Amino acid sequence: MLIFRDFIKDVARIYDQIIARVFYVKRNSGTYISTSARLDIGPKVGSKVKRNIFPFLFGKGSRIESGAVVNSWVGPVELGENCRLGINAVIIGPVEVGDNTGISLNSFVCGENRIHSGTEEGLLTTDYKTKKVTIGRGCWIGAGVVVVPGVTIGDSVIVAAGSVVTKDIPSNTIYAGNPAKFISNNNGAK
């Protein structure tokens, strides 16, 4: 019985992914989405959270690698042209990423906070609070970077691997650390 239940759950997940790719993704030519990438289209009908018509907007030449998760439960996710979302990276909307930006493997970019309340039964999610994350053009977000809700990262920014971005980052700079701190100007920026 347990195997049958798991089989039914797997079929439902595959169905959700097909529906997401056909009806909820607006993408231009040359866009690649790995078959093992997960596109979460949002809560079920009847939920308090409003769905967008096109929760995923992927620009021309954008690439979403295997194991990546893109979630639009509480806000749209927009990738500009020639963006790269690395292996096992996670983006939870609302997030907007500029053209020619790479988000490396195992990174986490989130525009949502869940508001929890503790009860005798445990921790309950009671509401969502969203603040849009904006990442500029020509940026490189290194492996394992965490970007919290409400952050704006300017154009031509490099964020070093393992950094935690908690505040806005101006254009043409390099940041690293936890929390991410200014390292130098990005002199290679055009």
Stockholm file with secondary structure:
# STOCKHOLM 1.0

chainA/1-190         MLIFRDFIKDVARIYDQIIARVFYVKRNSGTYISTSARLDIGPKVGSKVKRNIFPFLFGKGSRIESGAVVNSWVGPVELGENCRLGINAVIIGPVEVGDNTGISLNSFVCGENRIHSGTEEGLLTTDYKTKKVTIGRGCWIGAGVVVVPGVTIGDSVIVAAGSVVTKDIPSNTIYAGNPAKFISNNNGAK
#=GR chainA/1-190 SS CHHHHHHHHHHHHHHHHHHHHHHSEEECTTCEECTTCEEECCSCTTCSSCCCSSSEEECTTCEECTTCEEECSSSCEEECTTCEECTTCEEESSEEECTTCEECTTCEEECEEEEEEEETTEEEEEEEEECCEEECTTCEECTTCEECTTCEECSSCEECTTCEECSCBCSSEEEETTTTEEEEECTTCC
#=GC SS_cons         CHHHHHHHHHHHHHHHHHHHHHHSEEECTTCEECTTCEEECCSCTTCSSCCCSSSEEECTTCEECTTCEEECSSSCEEECTTCEECTTCEEESSEEECTTCEECTTCEEECEEEEEEEETTEEEEEEEEECCEEECTTCEECTTCEECTTCEECSSCEECTTCEECSCBCSSEEEETTTTEEEEECTTCC
//
